[in-house]
Amino acid sequence: MFIGLDVGGTYTDAVLMDGRKIIEKMKVPTDNDQLLDSLLKALDPLLEAAKGEELERIVLSTTLITNLIATKKVDPTALVIIPGPGLNPSTYDYKVPYTFLLSGAIDYRGREIDPLDEQEIENCAQKIKEAGVMRAVVVGKFSQRNKQHEERVASYLEEQIPGIRVAMGHQVTGRLNFPRRVYTSLLTLATQDRFHTFYAEVLKLLEQRGITAPLYILKADGGTLPFDLSAQKPVETIFSGPAASTLGGLALTPRGETSVVVDIGGTTTDLALILSGEPLLASRGARIDDKLTHVRAFATSLLL
């Protein structure tokens, strides 16, 4: 037996299955202030229906990160970019009030071709400190080939602003395409605290009910990620909810046929396409507003 659990902004849904047979299902309102209570109300009837049978796994999907981004409720985060030459500065307009472009450059082979400007770093740190922003993302072009610039700036920010949390682009993704790495890194840190709260509540749930079955979270591309790893990169759960709807639509679509999946939720409406029996993937990664990310995802359209 296994359990599917979908935590939405309005409702939490849970289902207990034995193979392809549904044994029990529940729908309860999501109380974001008392999330553990909502999870217990959804899960307890399923555990009772399982009658002590061993659970093979639990798969969780959630619209938490999607809703935070869609409603602009992510945590304030400073964005420190080391772009080097070659791109129009307008490329780096991520609608972040505290965005800083620093001099310095690493080339595609990982060689330093332009050193950092220490005075710029000092000015940047001072402005972030004055603004009271306690999160900062530092991303340099080709940092996945040489991380020294990112580490130097991150180290200085941590020295000058006690308690600040700093994430670096090379830690988030090693893939090429600098603008996508910037946005993916920004969303990772800006949603991490909220996701950690959710993560802690789910762990409490498992502990209180003595559940030892492996727990996975559904990713945007329909694959799963061990739940403990999701806390490090919550951005991977963007469109987790729409991915669940897409897979549900796929299960109901006759083999080889084309269909459109429409998921009307309390916060967003999501559209996905099943083309000739296969869910369509976003060729350039998940798109949030007008920006692309390095998150592999089904091709979905999100409407508020």
N, C-alpha and C positions, 0 to 999 in steps of 0.2 A: 504493500500500500504506500501511497505517497500523498502529500498535501500540496495544493496550490493556494497561495495567499496573495491577494492583490490589495495593496493599501493605496487607496485613492484619496483625493482631497475631500470628497463628500462621503463616500462609502468605502468600507472594507469588506471584501468578498473572500470567502474561503471555500474550498472544495476538497473532499476526501475521495480518492479514486483507488480502485483495485483493478489494475490493468487499464482497460478503456471504460470500465463501468463506474459510474458515479454512485458512491455510497451515501454521501451526505453533503449538503451545501448550506452556506449561511451568508447573509448580507446584513451588516450592521452599520449605523452611521459612524463616520470617523470623527473622533474627538481629538483634535491635534494637541489640546492641552492635557489630555489624559489618554495618550495614545495606547499605553499598556492595557487600559481597561477595554478599549475597542478591540485590541488584538485578542485578549482573553475571551471576550464575548463571541468573537468569530471562531476561535479555535476550540474552545471547550466542547461544544456539541460534536465536533468532528472527532475529538479524542475519545469521547464517550461512545460514538458509533464505531470506532475502530476496535473496541472491546479487547484492548490489550494486545492486538496484533502489532507486530514490529513495523515501524515506519522505515521505508527505504531511504526516503529523502523528502525535504521540503523545498519547494521552489517559490521564491518570493518575487513579485513585481511591484513597482511603486511609481507613482507620478510625482513623488516628492521633489526631485531635482528639476523635472520639467516645469512644475508649477512655480517653484521659486524663481526660475529664470523668466518664465512667461509673465509673471506678475511683478517683476523687478524687485524682488525681496531678498536678493543675495546680499551677503555681508559686504560692507565697504572695503575695498581693496585697492591699494596703490599699484600702478603698473609701471615698471621700470624696464625700458626697452633699449637694447644696444644693437641698432639695426645695421650699422656699417653702410657702405655705399650701395647704390643700385635700385632703391625703391622710393617711390613718391611718398613723402611724409603722410599724405592723406590716407595711405594704406593702414596707418596705425590709429585711426580714429575708432576706438572701441567704446565711445560714450562713457569713458571713465574720467571723473573730474580730476583725479590726481594721476596724470600720465606724464612720464618723464622720458625724454629721448637723450641718451648719453652718447658721447663720442667713444671711439674705439671700434676695432673690427678684427674678426677672425675670418680667414678665408676658407674655402671649401675643403682644403687639405688640413685644416686645423692649425695653420700658422698665424701668429699675430702679425697683422699688417698695419695696425694703428693702435697705439696704447690707449688705455683709459685716461681720462682727464680727472685727476684727483679732486680738483676744485668743484667740478660738476657733481661728483659723487657726494661731496660734503654738502653742497647746496640742496641736492635732492633729499638727502637724509634730514636736513634741517626743516624743509618744507613738509615732509611727511610727519615729522615729529610735531610740528606746530599744528598740523591739521588733526592730530589725535587718531590717525588711522593706524590700526595695529595689525594689518596684514599687508604684505607686499609680494608681488610676483616679479622676478627678475628673469628676463629672457633675452639671450643674445643670438644673433644669426650664427649658424654653424656651431652652436654650443655643444651639440652632440658629438662634434669632432674635437673640440677643445673647450673645457668648461671653466678655464681659469678666470675669464672676465666675470662670468656669473658668480662664481664663488667669491671673488674679491668684493664685488658690490654687495652680495648677500651678507658677507662677514662684517662689512662696515656698518650696514644697517642694523645688524644684531648688536654690534658694539655700542652704537650711539642711541638706539631706541630699545631700552630694556623691555622684554616681554613681547616684542614684535614677532609675528610668525612670518617666515619668508619661505617661498617655494621657488625653485629654479626650473627653467624650461627643460633642461636636460634630464631632470628627475621624472618629469611627467611623460614625455615621449621622446624617442630617439629618431622619429621619422622626419624626413625633409618636409619642406614647405613652411617657411618661417611664420607667415601670418596665421596659419592654422595652429601652429605650435603656441603662439602667443595667446590666442583665444582659448585654446584647450587648457593651458596652464592657468589663465585667469579664472575660468569657470571652476577648475578643480579646487583652488584655494577659497574662492568666494562662496562655495557651497559646503565646504568640508565640515564646519562646525555644526550646521543644521543636520547634516547627514549623520554625524557622530551621535547626536542626541537620539535620532531614529535608531541607529545601530545599537546603542545601549539599551533602548527599550525592548528591542527584539531579543537581545541576549537575556534580559530579565525574564521575558516570557518563556524562553526555553528552559531557563534555570528553575523557574517556579513550577513548571509542569514536568520537570525531569526528562525533557526530550533530548536524546543524544543523536538523533538522525542527522546526517549531513545537511547543511543549509546552503542553498545557492540563491543568487539573485539573477534575474533575467536581464540581459544586456540589450542594447538598442538593436542589435543585429539578430536577435532571437537565440543567441547562445547564452550560456550561463557562466557565472563567475562565483567562486567560493566566497561566502559572505564576508569572511574576515579580510579578504583582499579588497572588497568594495569600499571599505573605510579609507583605504589609501588613495583610491581614485574614484570618488563618487561620480565624477563626470561620465564614467562609463555607463552609468544607469540613466543617462538622459534617454527619454523615449522608451524606458522600460515598460511603462504602462501601454503605450501604443504598440510595442512589440508583442505584448501578450494578446492584444486584440487582433493583431495581424495573424498570429499563430492560431488563434481561435477561428478566424475567418478561413484560414488555410484548411483547417480540419473539416470545415463544413463545405468547402468548395470541391465539386467533383473533379477528379483527376484530369489535368490538361486544360481546364476551363479558366477563363479570366473573370475576375470580380474586383469590385472596389469595397474596401472595408471602411466603414464610418463609425468612429468611436466618439459618441457625444457624452462628455463628462461634465462635472460641475464647474470646472475651471476652463478647460480647453476642449475643442473638437478636433480630432485627428483623423486624417485620411491616409490610407495606404492602398497599394495596388498589388493584386496577385495576377501575374501575367502568365498565361498558359500553364497555370498550376504551380508557379514559383513566385514567392514574394520578391518584389523588386528591391534591390539594394541601392542605396545612395552611392553613386560612383565616386563622389569626392568627400564622403564623410557626412556626419550629421550637420545640418544647417540650423543655426539659431539666429532668428531675425535674418539679417543679410550677411552673416558671417559663417564661414565654414570651420569645422573642427576636425581633429584627427580621430574622432570617435566613429568606428564602423557601425553603420545603422541601416535599417530598412529605409527606403525612400518614403518619407511621410511628410504631409503638410499639416502644420499646426495652426489652428485658428483660435483666437480668444473669443 
